[in-house]
Amino acid sequence: MTDVSRRHLLGGTVLAAGVLALPGLVRAQQDGPIKLGTLTPLTGSGGSYGPGMAEVVKKAAAEINQAGGVLGRPLSIISEDDQTNPEAGLRAARKLIDIDGVSAIIGTWASSVTTAVAPVCWQAGVLLATVSGADSITRLPHNGFIIRTQPNTSLQGRKFGEFALEVGAKTVAFMSPQTPFTDAQFAELTKVVTAAGGKTTSLIYDDKKTTFRTEVDQVLRGRPDAIVMGGYTTDTAVLIRDLYRANYRGKLLGFAYAVNRQLVEALPADVSEGIYTLSPSAAEGSGGYGRVAKLLGVDAPDTYACQVYDHLNLIALAMAAGGGATGAIVRDHLRKVAQGGGQPVNNAAEGLRMLAAGGKVDYDGASGPCDFTEIGDITDARFRYEQVQGGKITLLKIA
C-alpha cells in the first residue's frame, strides 16, 4: 500500500470515527446541564448589589433543579464579575459564551457594561437579560436577544421631573457624569419641568475627580431649587459633601442605587439629611417578592435581586415552552410565558409543572408584571420614593 493510500485510509478512518462520535457529543449537549451565566458587579460601583443578584439566581436555580430541572436537565449557573467596568464585562462575557457555552447571560447592571456586552451576545445567539436603563440599549440591532426589566431612562427622567415639581422646585439643575443614560434622562426631565413653566440646567462632571467644588459653584450661580444627581455612589458622595460645604440647602434628588444605605452610613447625618431618592419598585407583598426575600434571608430584597430572579424564571419557562435550551428558543418563546394570557405564576417550578401538563402560563414576577415591548423594554413599572430622615432611608410612597 502506498503512503498516499495509507493517508487516505487513515483520514477516512479518523473522519468516520468523528462522525460516529458526533451523535454522542450531540446527546451530551442535549442531555447535560443547561448552562446559564450571571454577569453582575461583584466589585466596583455596583458592588453592593451584584453579590445578592448572583446569589439569588443560584438559589432559584437550585429550587428549579430540586423540582426536576428544565426539560429533565439541571440548570448550571456560572457567575462572573463585570467589575462595573465595560472592558472587564466584555472579557467575562466572552468567557461565558466561548468557553462555558451559556445560552443566556443574566444581570448586567451598569448601562456601559451592557452596551459593551450586548453585541457579542446577539452575534452568538445568546439571550441577554439586563437591569440597565439606558434607552440606547434596546435600540441596538439585537434581533430580539435583549430583554430588560428595568424601566428605561426616559421613563426614569420623567419621574424625576414630576417629583421635582411635586416637592416645589421650579428651577432644576442636573449634575451627572457622562453615561449612556445621561442625555435621555436630562431630556425627559426637561420636558416635564419646562411644560410646567420651570427651567433646567445641566452640568457634566468627571466622576474620577476627588472634589466637585468648582462644578458646584458653577451650578449654584443659577440658584436651583432642586438638584438631580445622576451619578453612582462614590461620586455622588463627593458631590453631596461639596454641596453641603457650599451651604446649598435646596432639594437634592438621586438614584436609590447611588444614595443607598452604604452612602448614608458613610456621611455625617446632617450632610445626607433630607435627600430624596427614586427607584423602580419591586412588587412588594407579591408571592414572587416573598420568595426572593426567603431565598436571600432578608426582609426587603432590592429591586435588582428581584429582577434577576425574574430573568431566571422567565428563561427556564421559555426553554420549557420551546422544547430546547438555546438562546434563540428563549427569545422566541419568552413572551409566550410572560404575557401569553395563561395561568398566573410567580415561580418557574410551578410554571414548569403547568407547561408539562399542557397548560399555558403568564409569569408575574418579584419585580412586577414582566410584559415586554417588541424591542425588549418593560411596558410598565411602579416607582419607590424615599427620603433620608434621621440617618435612615424612609419610604414616602410607591406609585
N, C-alpha and C positions, 0 to 999 in steps of 0.2 A: 504494500500500500504506500502510495507516495505521501510526502509531507503535506501536500495540498489536500489530498483526500483525508488524511488524518485530521487536518484543521477543520475541514468541512464537517467531518463526522463528530468531532468534539464540540464544534459550535452548535451543531444540531442537537447534540445531547444536552448541552447547557440550556439551550433555548427551550427544549422540551421539558427539562426539569423546572425551568422558570414558569412555563405555562401550567404544569401540574401543580406547582406550589401556589400559584396565584389565587385559586379558589379558597385555599386555606387562609391566605392573607386577607382576602375579602371577608371571609367568615369572621376572622378575628376582629376586623374593623367594625363589623356589624353586630357582633355579639359581646364585644368587650365594653369597658366603661365608656360612657359618654363624657367627653372632656369639655369642661367649660372653664373660662378664665375670669378671675376678678382682677381689675386693674384700678386700684384705688390709691389715694395719697396716704400711705403709711407714715410718710415723713413730709417735711416741707410745710407750706402754708395751710394745707388741708389736713395735716397730720392728726388733728384732734378728731377727725371724722372717719378717715379711711380704715383704721383698725376695726371699728364697730361694723362698718359696711362689709368688710371681708368676713368677719366672724359670723354675721347673721346669714350670709349666703351659705357658708359651710354648714351651719347648724340646720338651716332649712333643707339643704340637700340631704343631710343625714336623715331627716324626717321622711323625705321622699323615698330614700333608699330603704328605710325600715318598712315602708308600705309597699315595697316591691319594685321600686325604681321606675324608670320610664321605658316602655316597650320591653320590659323584662330585663333592662340593663341598669346598672347603678350609675349614678352621677359622680364624676370625679372633678373636684374643684381645685384649680391650680391658681394660687394667689401671687400677684406681683405688685411691687411698689412703683408707682409712677413718679414719686418724689415731688409731686405738684410741679413737674418740670416737663416741658414738651419733648426735649431730647431723650430724657430718661424714659418717659412714657412710650416713645416710639420704639426704643430698643426693647422694652419689656413686651410691647405688643407683637413685635416681630418674633420674639422668642415664643410667646404663647401660640402664635399662628404657625410659624415654620418648624419649630421643634416639638412643641407639645401637641399641636394639631387640634386646637379647640374649635368648636362650632360657633361659639359666641363669646363675646367679651362683655363683662358687666361692670358698671360702676365708675367710668371715668368722671371726674369731679370738676376740675378746672377746665374752662372752655378752651384755653390754649392747648391743653393736653388732648382734649377730644378732637380739636381741629387737626392736630398733627397725626393722630392715630387713625382717624376715620378713613383716609384713602387706602391704607394698607388693609383695612378690614373689608371694605366693599370690593376691592380688587381680588381678595382671596375668597369672597363669598362667605365671610364671617359676619354674623349679626353683631352690631354694637348697640348696647343698651346703656344710656348715659343719664346723668343727673345734671349735666351742664346746661346753661340757659341761653347762651348767645344765639341770636336769631340766625346768624350766618351758618350755623352747623347743619340745620335741616334744609338749608338752601343749597347745600353741596350736591353734586350729582351722584348721590349714594345708591341709587337704584333700589330704594326700599330697605337697605341694610342698616338704617339707623332708626331707633325709637328713643324718645326721652320722656320721662315722667316729670321733669322739672318744667314749670311754666317758662315760656321764652322771655327774653329780655324786654321785649316790647310791652308785654303784659305786666312785668315787674316794674318797669319805668312808669307805666300808667298808675299803678297802685301807689308808688312813691309820690307822684304828683298829687293824687287825690288826697292822700293822707297829709301831705304838707299843707294843703289848703284847709283840711279839717282841723289842724292844730293852729290855724290862724295866720299862716305865712302868706305874704303877698310878693315878696322878693326872695327867690330861692337860688342859692349857689350850689353848684355840683362840683365836687372835688374828687378826683379819681386818677389812678394810674391808667395808662392806655392798655386796655384789654380787648378781647374780641367782642365784648358786650357793651363797652363804654358808650360808643356813639349812639347805638339804638336806645339805650336806656335814657340818655340825656334827651334825645329827640322826642321820645314819648312823654317824658316828664314835662318838657317844654310845651308840648301840645296842650296838656291838661292845664298847666298853670297859666299860660297866656290866654287860653279860652275863657278863663275866669277873670281876666283883666290883670293878672300878675305878670312878672317878668323873671327871667332866669339868666344866669351866667354860668360859665364852665371854665374850670382850670384843670389841666392835666399835669400831674407831677411825676417825678422819677421816684418810684417806690423803693429804690435802693438807698436813698438819702437817709441820713440819721436825724435830720431836722427839716421841717417844712415851714419854718418861721417866715421866710421871705414870701412863700406862696400864701401863707395865712394872711400876712399884712396886705398883700395884693387883693385878696378876696374880700377882706373886711372893709376895704375902701368903698365897696359897693353897698355896705350896710344891709346885708341879707338878714331877713327874719329867720330863715332856716338854712342849714347847710346839709345837703345829702352827701354822704361819704360812700364812695364806690369801690373802696379797696378791700384788701384782705386783712387778717387780724394784725399782723406785725406792723404794716404801715399805718393802719387805722389807729393803732395805739399811739404811735408817734404823733399823728395828726391831732388826735384828741388832746394830748398833752400840750401841744403848741397852741391850740385854740384856747385852752384854759389859761395858759400863761399870757396870751394876748387879751385876756379878760372878755372873751366872747361869751355872751350869756343868752344867745338866741337858741332856737331849737336845733338839735342835732339828730339826724336820721341815718341809720346804717343798715347794711345787710346783717341778718342774725348770725350768719356764718362768720362774720368778722367781729361784731360786738357780741361775743359769746361769754360763757362763764369764765373761761381762762383769762380773757381780756379784763373783765370786770374785777376779778380777784387780783390781777396784777397791778391795777391802777388804784390810787387813793380813792376812797369813796366819794369825796366831793368832786373829783375830776370826772368820774363817769356818771354821776347822778343826773337823772332826767333824760338820758339818751333814749331815743325811740329805735326800735328795730322792727323790720319786716321780714317775713319769710313765708314761703309756701307752707301750708299747714298739712301735716299728716291727718289721716282720718281718725282722730281721737275718739275713743268709745266704740270703734268698729271691731268686728271679730278679728280682722287681719292685724289691726294695731295691737290688740291684746296678745296675739300670737308672737309678734315681734318683741313685745315687752317681756314675755315669758322666755323666749329664746335667749335674749340678752341679759335677763335678770335685772331689768331696770323698770322704774315706774313710767318713765316718759322717754321713749326712744326718739331720736331726732328724725327729721324728715328723710335724710339721706339713707339711713338704715331701713326705713320703711320702703323707700323707693327701690332699693336693690333687692329687698325681699320680693317685691312685686315683679321685678325683672326676672328673677329665677323662676318663680311660679309660672309666669306667662310663657317663658321659653320651654319649660317642661310640658306644659299643656299643649303648646303649639306643636311640639315634636310628636306627642301622642296623637293629636288630631290629624297630623300629616303622615303618620306612619314612618317617620325617619328622623335622623338626628343631624342633618346638615343645616348650615345657616340659611340656605335657600328655602328649605322646608319651614323653618321657623318664620322667616319673612312672609311666606305665602299663607301661613295659617294662623299667625298671631292675632290678627283682628277677628278671626272666626271664633276665638276663645275669649277675646277681650270685649267684644261688642257685637257678638253674634246673636243676641236675643235668647240665649239658653237659660239654664237654671243658674241663679247666682251662687258663686262660691268665693271663698276668700283664702283658699289654700290649694296647692296642687294635689296633695294626697286625696282629698275629697273629689276634686275635679277629675283626676285620673280614673277613679272608680266609675264616675258617671260616664266618661267617654268610653271606657271599656265595655260598659253596658249598653252602648249605642246611643247615649243621650248627648245633649248639647250643653255647653257651659257658657256663662258670662262672668268673667272674673271681675270682682270688685275688691280692690286691694287695701293694704295698710296705708297707702299714700292717698287713697281716694279712688274714684272711678277711673279705670285705666282704658279710656277711649282715645283713639289716635286719629289725627288727620291723615290725609294721603301722604304728606311729606314726613310724618312721624312725630309731629307735635302733639302734646296732650291737649285735649279740647277744652278742658276747664279745670279750675283749681280754686281752693279756698286759701286765704292768707291769714297768717298769725301776726298780730300786732302786740308788741311788748314794750316795756319801758324799764329802765334801771331805776329802782327805788330802794333806798336804804342799803345799797350794796348787793341787791339781788335783782334778777331779771323777773319781772312780774307781768303776767298776762293781762292785757287790756281787753282784747276781743279776738274772735275768729270770725272772719266774714269773707 
